[in-house]
Amino acid sequence: MNPVSQPKTQMDDLLYESRTFEPSEIFKTHANIKDPAIYEQANKDRLKFWDHCARRLEWYKPWDRVLQWDKPFAKWFVGGKLNASYNCLDRHIKARLGKRVALFWEGENGDSKTLTYQDIYEQVNKMSAAFKSLGVKKGDRVAIYLPMIPEAVFAMLACSRIGAVHTVVFGGFSAEALRDRINDAQAKLLITADGGYRRGSMVALKITADTALEETPTIKNVMVVQRTGQGVAMKSGRDHWWHDLIKTAPAYCPPEPMDAEDLLFILYTSGTTGKPKGIVHTTGGYLTAVNTTTYWVFDLKPNDIFWCTADVGWVTGHSYIVYGPMSNGATQVMYEGAPDFPERNRFWKIIEKYKVTILYTAPTAIRAFMKWGTQWPQSCNLSSLRLLGTVGEPINPQAWVWYYENIGHSRCPIVDTWWQTETGSIMITSLPGITTMKPGSATKPLPGIEAEILNEEGEIIKEGGGFLSITSPWPSMLRGIWDDPQRYSQTYWNKWQGQNYFAGDGTKRDKDGYFWFLGRVDDIMLVAGHNISTAEVESALVDHPMVAESAVVGVTDEIKGQAIVAFVILKDGNKPSPQAEEALKNHVAQKIGSLAKPKQIIFTADVPKTRSGKIMRRLLRDIAEGRALGDVTTLADAGVIASLKQKYDEV
């Protein structure tokens, strides 16, 4: 395995990369973190530093020990007890902040709701009681398959209130993907909706869920939110309307005191084996880190209007819509739909309407905005913005500068954040009141986070490229893979004899110590900020009766970062055609979800393999990217690659 080379960039990117930007003096003066000594304080005594951060939360019982580290398994704030829902709701009510707006919710079709902390507190209490009435108890798993509606937030907080473990499944996933996640987690309850809205159409979530439920024996009950009013089948004894259960539920449900290491949620992410990995996060350390990083990185103030545009189905939605901002008592915007519906200025109209001050979005979206043109943001008043952020994938310097100049009007610092589902919270980014920004660089590890760039042998690379590694435990680190401790050790801790966490990202460090992320180095594709495994897409393709074999790679895409290209060998009797290509693309979308749909399918008689039979995806990427071919000496048949290159060039 070699660190990936830096993607080819336009000349503009190379010019922008060399520029630096400073936060304004006004921003620095009023920043939450404005003293660079915070880095030194953290380095001097890291455990004392995190101990101090944890005290930002309210605990039922203090911890006996900050960290118990038995490589590669960590326990943080050992012996401490708290509740995540209590920290996101009850303590704000106690502090007489119940009338503060928690959510400005905007539906894609134009409807909206304003929900205070008191409103959400009441809904979550009733929801928690409803869960209990359905037999859900501490430690049970609850699957959530909802659009971007307030009930998704209520459901997550209701689970954490009673000690149930939630596993949120992105509403764009297929029935099979939902089924597999429910079965792996052995979920007892599913929460879904009749449907949702996306680009003006109704998405039939309940129909998809019903297909999944045909093969999910652990599900005992299904709660259905009425969002669109479309007709759905309700199975007697199993399916319950959300509004009916809430109507009769008690008004108060006491929060369950949870051990710091009790499970908070399981979130599935793609794995190189094709089987999704259930990433496990616990309560105390995770909540400490997301609470602290929200305050630091977004410079969050009581009068801010914060908008993270992610879906709650991804970790960004967990950490920076639900647990991080709400534990800080933030006021947020939550939007259901697409950024270009009904027109390409929908995001900018929302910012203007709610006077958003902090925008946290993905480079994929920013590149799309660039392509659409500056006339759309210029048509709206964006003067309320004071801070911008990016998440999900590396942002190229040209897009960074476009974002800075056209959305932030050259006055809003940008926090380019690196982190993962596995890390739980932001790990590497700027502190906006302190850090000199470089377009395209996530800058440096946050205080309390120890990260290095290592070579294959585990030696530190002070300047240059290698593998990113986190070299000491951090509070929000994953505690394992659900029901698979061996896979956890193999995937994340095996590269350097269990000494350091392997992040799977190629990274370089410049002469100033800034980190620049270059992309994945394993068989994971980063498509529009979402991890998709080559194995998962290949498995979906081979499932089709026409396909004998497939090999999938991610290639550079100017909007999505990476797009999926599939090389497919058909079974005898099947012929390549545009119809066959479309059928296979749709088959992948049906098996996994539309986000995994290949951009292009190349039909071929063979794919390059080593003598041991391993597909050489590196060479397929070289072909698809138009690069000179790398080392071919290990190929079983060198002729395959030459004919494949000729065929790809023809296509």
C-alpha positions, 0 to 999 in steps of 0.5 A: 500500500502506497500513499496516494499521490496528490491529485492533478490540480488546475494551475489556479489551484497551484496558485491559490495553494501558496496564498495565506489568509488571516482572520480579521482583528475584530474576529480575533478580539472576540474569538472564544479561543484567542490565545495560542497557549492553548496548544502548549497547555494541552501538550503539557498535560493532555489528560488534565486538559481533557478533564477540564473540557469534560467539566463543560458538561453536567455529570451525575457522578464524577469520574474516577480516572480520565483514561484507561488505555489497554491498546487498542481499547480505551475507556474515558472518564471511567466511573463517571455517569451522565446522560446525553439527552439531559445535557442537550435539553434538561440543563438548558431548561434548568438554566431558563433557556427553554424559550431559546430557539433550538431549530428553525426547520425548513421543509423542501416544499416550503413549510417551516417550524420554529422549535424552542428547547422547551418544545423539543424537551416536551417532544423528546420526553413523550417519545422516550415514554412511547419507546418504553411503552413498546418495550424498548429498554436500556441497551436495546438498539433502535434503527432510525430511517427518516428524512431531514425532519425534526423527528429525527433529532427527537428520536436520537435524543429520546434513545439517549434519554432512556439508554437505548442505542440508536443506529441512524440509516441515511434515508437514501439507502436502499431496502437491502442496505437498511435490512443489513444494518438492522440485522447486524445491530439486531435492532428491536424498533424501527422509526421511519416516515411515510415519505420525504421530499427531494427535488420536488418529488416524494420519496417513499420511505415506508415502502422501502422500509417494508421491503427491508422488514420482510427479512428483519426478525428482530424488529418488533415494532415500527413507528411511522412519522406522517410527513407527506400524507401519502398512502402507506400500508400499516401492519396491524400490531407492528406498525404505529403512527408516531402522532398516535403514540405521542398523544397518549404518552406521559409528559415526562420520562426521567433520563437514565444515568449512563456510565461514561462508557455505555453505548450511545450509538452505532453508525455504519460506514463502508468497509473494504470487505464489502460488509458495512462496519458498525462503528461504536461510540460511547457517551462520556468521551464522545459528548465531551469532544463534540461539545468542546469542538463545537465551541472551539472550532465554530467559535459558537456564541449565544446569538449565533444561527448555526447551519450544518447542511449534513444529513443526520444519517451521517456522523456529521449530523450526529456530531454537529447537528444533534450532540455538539450544538445542542449540548452548547444550547445553540440555535440552528437551521435544519433543511430537508431538501436539495440545494437547487430546489426549486432554484439554485439559490435555495441555500442562499435564500435560507441564509438570508431568511434565518440570518445564518451566521455559521455555515458548515457544508461540503466541498462537493456542494461548494464545487457545484455552487461554483459551477452554477455561477456567482449570480445565485449567491449574489441574488441574496443577502449573505451579510449575516455570515461570520464563519464558514466551514467545510467537511467530508473531504479535502477541499481544493484550493480554488474552491476554498478561495471561491467560497471565501470570496463569494460566500464569505465576502473575504471577511469570514474565516474558513475552518476546513475540518478533517475527521471521520465517523471513527474519530467522532469529532473534528481532529485537524482544523484551524482555530478561527481566532488564531490560525493563519489559513492556507487554501486547501489545508486543514492546518494542524491538529486541535489541542489535545489531539496528537497526529503524525505523518508516518511512512510504512515503517512507522517513522515520522515524516516531518515534511513530505507525504505519508500516512496519517496516524493518530498517535495517542487516544482521544475522548471521542475515538470509536470504541470498536466495531459492533460485535467484531473486536478482531476486525476493529484491531485489524482495520485500525491498529494493525499497520504499525504493530498496534502502536498507532491508529491508522486513519487510511488517508494519504497526507503531506506536511509542509514546512510550516507543519500544516497538514494537506489531505490527499485522499484514501489509500485503501479500497474506499472511494470518497464520493461526494464526501461519503465513504463507499467501498469498492467491494460493496459496489463490486458485490452489487454488480456481481449479484446481477445475473448478467455479470461474471466479474467486476472491478470498481475504482474511484476517479477524480470528479470535478464536482463530487471529488471522486466518481465511480467507474466499474469495469465489468465482465459479462457472462457468456451470452450477454452482450455489452449495450447502453441498455445493459449499462443502464440496467447495471447502474440501476441495479447498484442503486437498488442494492446500495442506494443512489449515492453508489451508482457508477458514473460509467461502466466499461465492459471488458473481457478481463481485468488486470490481476496479480499472479495470485488472482488479486485485482490491481485496482491501482492500474485501473485507476491509472487507466481511468485517470489517463495517467502513465501506468505504474509497475506492471511486473506482478501482472499475470497477463500484461496483455490485459492491461494494454487491451483494456487501456485501448478499449477505455480510450475508445470509450 
